[in-house]
Amino acid sequence: MEYIDGKLFREMIRSGMNSLGNNQARIDALNVFPVPDGDTGTNMYLTFSSGAKEALKSDAQTVGAIAKVLSRGLLMGARGNSGVITSQIFRGFYQAVEDDDQIDAMQLAQALVNGSRVAYKAVMRPVEGTILTVVREAADYTYAYTATDGITDCVDVMRKMVEEAKISLDTTPDLLPVLKEVGVVDSGGAGLLSILEGMLAAMEGKPVEAETGEKASSEASQAKIEDEGEYGFCTEFILQLSEHGVRNFSEQKFKDELAAIGNSIVCVQDDDLVKVHVHTLEPATAVRMGKRQGRFIKLKVENMTDQHEEILNKEEEKLEHINSEHKKYGLIAVAAGDGIRDMFKELRADIVISGGQTMNPSTEDFISAIEKLNCDHILILPNNSNIVMAANQAAQVMEDRDVQVLPAKTIPQGLSASVMFNPEVDLEDNLADMNEAIAHVISGEVTYAIKDTTYEGLPIKAGQYMGILGKSIVESASDMMEVTRTLLAKMLDDDSELVTLIYGEGATKEQADELAEYIGTISEAEVEIYNGKQPVYSFIIGVE
């Protein structure tokens, strides 16, 4: 194959998307931390499908024009660090082919190299043994092979890229010791390999088709609303329950939860698989409900009618009215849980984007929030390490606005920074005070494990509770209170002055009070208790 034209390139994108989607659950399972988080496979699929769907429905005919649409869609839909890096890889690819109607073997190799270069530049401190290593090594070896051997067949170039990506992926545990300890390869690199394999399959005339659950589709079709006037989002997913989910999942309870946000509900459990269909105006909430129980095998959210536009417009008008008066500052925070959202609102946050560990907001979510604010300076608190890159990417896109992304990587850090925010002082003073507050917070979390593993020598069993201090799992046991007490003992010292204890789903006020009494026996620090109503984490703890 001497050239790749627009028609083939479009098919490569579709096949790459399907390949990634089919492997989404497997890639999710590669995550090092055994927590029910916004997994790599899910983030990468939501990111890539966002761009792919835009490219597939566009009128663009040339490789350059299609790559432009793909790049823009990926950028706007990017979720999590892996998603942002993926968007940058294909941004670099687009930059190399933007003027081309079709590309030959050398142009393909050069575009892949440019993709790796742009991705590296987007990361402040690149870590080897990740998706960055996989794309760089694969692209560089592929380019050398193409140039040295005078390769003119585009299929040969892509085969080499896939071959080298596999080799590089297999060596990622040698570069990141934590991968070797857990016994997995890098999940982001695995996601990229799935995309490349799908693209190669299309070039070989065997494009990958999306795997579907026929039974789930049949059940969902029976639940189609007959009232054409109903509006909202048709949300469907097939969920593979975690061991925790298998033990605790209840069809009726889950239906009752879904009933609070939607109708036309179908929920059927078959061993460790659950098929769900719901019509709702809050699809992200439905997705978070599912994510707490296990991993998505299939996920689809579609607008049912144009009436949702009217609903969204009205909500936007409300926000525009609230923020129509020009002011000096606008504060945006990310949080999951109505209680934590209210905490940020009370601390002068103008917009709280729903999201966090279980559902990372996209770049477009941040851009939409920024556009609603009428102010000189916008401060963003991502409150999660996997959300910072998407926030930074939004800030770069909105280059005509002064957007500052603060390095808050936990909820306690974000809350402490919000306390120090002063709308009356200069930007430099605010940034200094808020960054200092972030630096002085010790953050801890208690959640449950979704799989058996070993982390830094600590054996962990699925279903056990884990105490997480910063980026490390420091305790794992079956008793939630025991784990939390151990975590607190590691967080507190003679200099501790304030403990913020936020209890969420799976914990009670009485348990929080009991922990406050325990803190009093080992520290003189003041304790503040809040009901965060957050999913996934029984307790979120901040120590200052």
N, C-alpha and C positions, 0 to 999 in steps of 0.2 A: 504494500500500500504506500504509494508515493506521497499522497496528500491526505490531510484531514479537512473536509469541508464543513460548512455550517450544519448540514443535515446530520452528518455522522457525529459531530461534536455535541449536538443536542441529544442524540441517542446515548452517547458516552455519559453525559450528565445524568440522564434518567437512570441508566444502568448503575452508575456509581451511587446514586441516592438509594436505589433499591437494595444494593449490596450492603450498604451501611445499615439500612433499616432492618434487613434480615438478620444482621449480626449484632444488633443493638443490645440485646439482653446479654449476649456473651461478652461484649466489651464492657458493659456495666459491671459484670462479675469480676473484672480484672482490677477494679479499684482496690487500692492498698488498705484504706480504712474500711472496716466492716460496718460502716454506719449507713443508715437509710438516707443517703444524700442525693443531691442533684447529679446523678452519675454521668460519667464521661460519654458513654454511648448515647444516652438520651440527649445530652447537650449537643453533641456533634450532629446527631440526626436532625434535631430541631433546627440547628444552624444550617446544615447543608440543604435540607429539604426546603427551607425558606428561600434560599437562592435558586435552587433547582426548579422549584415550581414557578418562580418568576421567569426564569429563562425558557422553560418549556411552553409557557403561554404567551411569550412575547412574539412580536412580528419580525424580530431580528433574523437575518439570513446568513450573515458572515460569521466566521469564528470570532473575530474581534468584537463585533456587536453583541453576540450571544455571551461572550466572556464578560463584557461590561455589565450586562443585566445580571448575570450570575454573581459577579463580584459585589454589586450593590445590594443584591438580596441577601447575600451571606453577611455582609457588613451589618445590615440593619437587624438581621435575625440572630446575630452571634450571641451565644449564651455560654457562660463559663469560660475559663481560661482556654480549654481545648477548642471551644467553638470560635473564640476570637482568633486564636492562632490559625485555625483552619481558614477563617475568612481572609487572613493576611496572606496565606499561601496562594489562594486563588486570586487575590488582589494583585500579587506579583506576577502570576501567570497572565492575567489580563493586561497588565502594563506592557508585557513583552509581545503581545499579539494584537494590541488594540487597532492597528492599522491594516490588519491582514484579512483578506477574504477567506483564505485557506492557509494551512501551514504544512511545511515539510518536516522531515525527520529532525534536521538540525534545529529548526525553529521550535519544535516540540521540546527537544532537550534543553534548549536555552530558556524556554519559558518555565520549565520545571526548576531549573537552577535559580531563576529570578524569583520564583515563588518562595524558595527556601531562604533567599537573602532578605526579602521583604519581611518574612515571618520573624527572622532573627532580630531585625531592627526594631520590631514592634515590642519585643520583650526587654524590659530594663535589665534583668539579670538572668540570661538564658541558662537553663539547667540541662546538662547532658544526660542522656539516658531517657529522653522524653521524645515526643512527637517532633521536636526541633531536630534532634539528632537523626531520626529516621528520615525526614525529608531532606536534610542536608547531605547525608552520606549517600542516599539513594540517587539524588539528583546529580551530585558531583561525579559519582562513578558512571552514571548513565551518560552524562555529557562527555566524559573522557572516552568511553566506549564508542559513542557515536562519532566523535571527531577523529579519533585515532584510527578506527577501522573503516571510516568512510561509509557509515551506515546510511542508507537511503530509504529503508522501509520503516514507516512509522510504527507498525506493529512490533517490530524488533526493538524499537526504542522503549515502548511501553512495557514490553515483556522484561526488558532489562531493569526498568524502574521498579516493577513489581518484585523481581528477583532480589534486587539489592535492598529494597525496603524490608523484605522478609528477613534477610540476613542481618540487617541493622536492628530490626525489632527483636530478634532472638538474642542480641548482645546487650540490650538495654539493662538486664539485671546485673551485668558486669560493671555498669557505670553507676547504677543506683543501688546501693546495698539493701535498701528497704524492699526493693522489688525481688531481690534474690531470697531474702528472708521469708517473704510471704509466698514466694514461688510463682510469680506472675511476670509477664512482660508489661511494658508501658501501655496503658489503655488508650491514650491519645494516638500513639503510633499504630496501635492495632486498628483504630478507627480510620486513620489515613490509609492504611493498607487495604481495608475493605473498599474504600472509595476507588483506589487505583485498580484493584482487581475487577471491580464492576466496569470501570472504563475500558480496561483491556478486553473483557468479555464482549463488550459491544463492538470493539474493533475487530474481534475475531468472528463476528457474525452470530454470537450467542449471548445477546444481552440478558442481564439478570432481571427476572420479574419479581415483583413484591410478593412475599409469602402472605397468604390471607387465612384467617380462620373462618371457614365456610359456615360452621354452625353459628358462630357469633354474628356473622353477617345476616344469616337467616333470622335470628332472634331480633336483631336490630331492625330489620325491615318490617317485622310484624308490629314493631312499636312506633312506626312512622305516624306522626300526627296527621289527622284528617282535617284539622282546622287550619286552613291555609293562612289564616290571619295571625297564627301564633308566631312569635319572634324569638330570637335567641340563637344559641349555638348547639348544634348537634354534636355531642361529645361521646365518642366511643373508644373503648380500650379493652385489650385483653391483658390481664395481669397474672403474673406468676407469683404466688404468695411466697414470702420468706418463711422460714421455720417459725418465727414469731407470729407471722400472719396466719399460718396453717393452724396454730394452736388457738388463736384468739379471734379469727375472722368469723363474723356472723352475717349471713345474707340479709336478714331482716334489719339488723342494726345499721348495716351499710345503706340499705334502701331508705331507712329513716333519715340518715344523715344527708343523703342525696335529695330527699324530699324537701329539705329545708332550703335548697337552692334551685330546684328544678322540678320537671315532671316528665311524663312519658318514660318512666324508669324501667329498665330491664337489668336484673342482676342475677346471674346464674353461676353457681360454683360447681366445678368438676374436679375433684381432688385438689391439686394445688393451683388450678387455673380458675380465674374468675372473668366472666364476660360482662361488660357493663355498657349500658346505653342510657344517656340522659339528655334532655333538652334544658339548657340553662343559660342564664345571662352571665354566669360566673364560671366559665370553663376552667380557669386556672385553679379555682377552689376545688372543683371536681378532680382535677389531676392531682392536686396535693393530697386529697383524701385517699386516692388510689395508691400514691407513692408511699404513704405510710405503711401500706400492707405488703408491698413487694416490688417487683420490677415489671416494667411495661414490655410486653412482647409486640403489641400493636397499639398505636395511639393515633386518633384522627379527630380533629376539631374543625367543623365546617359551619359557616353562616347559613342559616335556614332560609331567611328571606331578607329583603332589603330593609325591612323595618328596623333591624338592629342599628342601622345607620342613624335613624332618628333618635334612638335611645342614647347612642354614644354622643351624638351632637348635643343633646340636652345636657348630658353630664359635662361635656366640655364647656358648654355655655355657663354652667354653674361655676366651674373652676375659673373660667375667664372672668366671671363677675367677681368672684372672691379676690382674684389677683389682678384686677384691672387697674387698681391704683398703683402707680409707680412707687417703688421703694428701693432702698439701698441694697438689701440682701434678700435672697431666696434660699431656703434650706430644703434639700431633698434627702430623705433617708430611705433605706430598704429594711423591711421587717416582715416577719411572718408571725401571725397571732394578733388578734384584736386588742389584747391588753398591751402588748409592746407597741403596737401602732398608736394607741392612745397616749402612751408614755412619750413618744416622740412628738406627737401633736401638742401635748402640754408643754413641751420644751421648744415650742415655736417652729416646728417643722411645717413647711407649707404643703408639701406633698410627701406621703409615705407610699412608696412603691411596694406592692405586695410581692414578697419573694424572700428567698434566703437559701438555706442549704437544700431544701427539697424542691425548689423551683427557682432557678437562677433567672433574673430578668434579662431581657435582651438589650442590645444597644438601642434598638428602636424604642423600647420602654423608657429609657433615660432621655432620649431625644424628645419624645412626646411630653415628658414632664418638664423638661427645660423650656420647651416652646410655650408652655402655659404660664410661665412666670414673667412678670414685667418688673425687672429689677436690674441693677447695675452689676451685681456679683451673685453668682450661684454657687453654693457650697453643696457638695454631694458626699454623703456618708454611706458607702457600700455595705459596711457591717458584715462582710464575708470575704475571705481571701479569694474565693472563686468568682467574685463579682467585680473586683477592682478593674480588671482589664476591659470589661464591657463598658464600665463607667468612663474609663479613660478614653476609650474609642469614641464614645458619644461626645465627650468634650472636644476631641479633635475634629469631629464632623461639624460641630457647632462652633466653628472658628470665629464667627462674628460675635459670639457672646463670651463674657468672661466667666468661665466655668472652672472651678477648683475642686478636684477630687481629693478628699482627705484620706489618709491611710488607715481608716478604721476597718478592721478585719473581723471584729466581733460585735455583738450587740452591746456588751458592757462598754467597749471602747466608744461606740457611737453615742451612747447615752451620756458618757462622761464628757465627750466633746460638745454635745448639745448643751449641757449645763454651762459650759464655759463660753458658748456663743453669746456675743453681745451685739445687738443690731445698731448700737450707737457708736461703736468705735471703728477705727480704720481697718481695712482688710488685713494689712500686715499684722496688726495686733491680734485680730481674731484668729488668723491662721497660726500664729505663734502660740497663743493660749490653748487653742483646740488641739494642736499637735502635741503640746506638752501633756495635756490631759490624756490623750490616747497612749502616749509612751509610758504613763505611770499606772496603767490598768493591767491587772493580771486577770485573765479570763479562763473560766472553766465551764464544762458542760457535762451533763449526764444523759446518756441515751442507751439504746440497746443494740447489740450486735446482730447482724443479719447473716453471718456465716462463721464457721470455725476458721481460725487462723492463729498465727503467732506474730506479735508485733514487738520488736525490740526485746525479744526474749520472754514476753508476757503471753502465756497461752490464753486464748479467748474462745469461748464457746457461743454458738448461735443462741440468741435469746437471753444471754446474760446482759447485765447492765455494765456500762463502761464509764469510767471517769476520765475525761479528756482535759488535760492541762495544756493550754496553748495549742501546739501541734502534736502533742504526744499523748498516747493512751497510757495512763499511769495506774489504773486499777480495773479489774474485771471480776464480777461476782454475781451471784443470783439475787442477792438482796440489794435493792435500790438504795435504801438508807445507809447500809454499810458502805457501799461504793461512794455515796455522796459525802459521808463523814471522812472517809479516807482522803478524798479529793480536797475537802476543805482543810484538812490538817496539812496537806502539802502546799496549799495556797497561802495560808496565813503565817505571819511571823510577827516579831515584836514591833515592826514598823506599820503594821496594818491598822488603818483608821476606820475604814468603811467597807462593809460587805453588802452588795446588792444581790438579793436572792430572788430570782424570778422563777416561779413554778409554772409548769405547763401541763399538757395532757398527760395523764398517767400519774399525776402528783396532786396532793391536796394542801389546803391551807394549814391543816393540822400537822401535816408532815413538815411543812416549811417552818411552822412554829417550833416543832421539835428540834429542827436543825438549828434554829436561832438559839435555843437553849444550849445546844451542844457548843456552838460557837462561843457562847459566854463562858464556857468552862475552859477554853483554850486560848482565848484572846479577849482583849479589852475593846476590840473594834465595835463600832456601832453597826447594827443590822437593819436594813430596810427590806421589807418583803413586798413583792408585787405579784399579781396574777397576770402573767403574760399571755395565757391561753395559746401558747405556741405549740405547734405540732412537733413530733419527733423527739424533742428534748424535754425530759422530765424537769430538769433544772438547768438554768443558765445563771452563772455566778460571776460577779465582778468584784475584785478586791482592789482597794486603793489605799 
